[in-house]
Amino acid sequence: MRKLMTDERAADARQAFGEAPDKAPVVSLGRISPDRTWVFGTTAIPAPASTAASPRLAFFAAHWTGSRWTPALSGMPGFAALVRRAPDALMPPGEARALAAFSTGEATVRPGALMLPWKIGGIWTLDTADGGTAPRPLDGLGFSGGDGRVLAAGSGRLYRFCGADDGLLVIVHPDGLATAYDGLRDSTPLRDGSVVQRGDQLGRTGTGRPCGGMPAPHPQVRFGVWHGDRRVPLDGVSLGGWTLRETARPLLGFAERGANQVLSGGSLSNLGPVPAAASPAPTRPASPAPPTDGPTLPLPVPSK
């Protein structure tokens, strides 16, 4: 699987990282069928510590045909067919359908499908990519502060990456999208493939990066949306009624809800998993407050 991951994803990893990967792919064998002819697990190419880019992630499945193994990574044409054929002893049909949908079809985040990953009513700080090292302003989107409890943005099945109990968790949702939560500590003890509901606690914000990447400056959860072999660009994605936006001139990432805009370092209120039109805009100032754990700097207002 390391060779397959390297052959299939190393070029994409180099482009995303802006440099060659400095670690071999991490492979975690999650399950083996009782007759030992089917396997399933996760793999990742860790990001170098010098980049704010995310690690490259994939699920894998393989079937022993009697003479050779037939493997595939999520996003490859054969992956969906493999998991659909997998025996119930390896994975239940509902899980197979979700993983097949994750590997095929369209990557569209429906308004109201996902909420912000902390408790409703809580106010956290919006953190975006630091120092211009990420290719896009929202490539390193993170959240910090509040009570530190990270919740599932939507219902689905839970998986761990990079062989660590804490660190990077991914939830595959029934519509085929997946949400990733990086930097967790005190993670839920649920086994891979377990069903979680929207709002279930996944862990607490931390600073660990078992899958690599730029070290966190303070406890936070790094958040992303994935489909197949790609991160879904967050420009235009709705999270709990807030719409994430990117601008090129100036290069900014921010969240907006009606006339309210929150830039990096600003305070973001979780109003629940609702589209922006379903409730009034919060009565917070249009210019976000700077983070409390750093120097006060003027923040530009993004252009439309």
C-alpha angles and dihedrals in degrees: 000000000000090000093046091049091048093047094046104035111021094091091050090047092052091051093047094045096042088229140049117287111261097203134055118249115279112230123196115189104212105176144006122195116243091253089049093234097111131053134180133183149121135276136185141184103223118230118239114255090243095067135070089210119114125250117261109253135196143163117224136203129182136184127203107223095190095268105038145003119261106204133179138178124221107272092035117110094245099051098080092048091050096052092045089055095043114117120252087246088069099040136346119252093252091057092046091053093051093048092047090051089049089056098045142034130032128334103223124150106211117216108262094018095108134035129202109277099250137065120300110261093026122125118216135171120261110229121189135180113314129230098357092281094125120081091232130030092240096042089098098040113166142163129214142171127037115094091323094240111135115208133194111267089210142358120276145097124315128228136173126220135205095025096278130123089215127041121048121030125175128197117203108207124210092250090063099257121117131205121210126209114193128187099032126157129188088029123191112274092227115132122245111280093028117141117246127186128224107276096025113138114254099178141289133292114273143158102242120121108187089163093051132243136126111328115255113252090216137355108303143137117243109215132200143158120229138189124180108320097339142077110238110238108248096213104117095008116138119224115181093330094314116111117214115224138187128197127193098204102067099015102238142147119203145148124243136191115179107312093341119102127185120194130194108302092026129119119261122196120210106228095174135262096311134121116255093251093057097072137023121270114266118262095240123127117271091234107068122231115250119248115277095227099059143044121296111252131174111255122211120232110241118244119238 
